[in-house]
Amino acid sequence: DGSFKGTAAPKVALEAPKVVKELEYRKSVDAEEKPEPHPPPPEPVIAEPPKVEASPPLVDLL
């Protein structure tokens, strides 16, 4: 077990920074290529009819 751990750890230590660098690079490239996506505009509240009719029956049930 000890010998396997000894050989595996350095390998991971060497590979991890590579992966991180690649991810960081991709992030920066993506940021340059396309602007950050804007969140979709919120749905207008006026489109939905006021739900006043639904509340009196609910209150009566309670």
Secondary structure, 3 states (H helix, E strand, C coil): CHHHHHHHHHHHHHHHHHHHHHHHHHHHHHHHHCCCCCCCCCCCHHHCCCCCCCHHHHHHHC
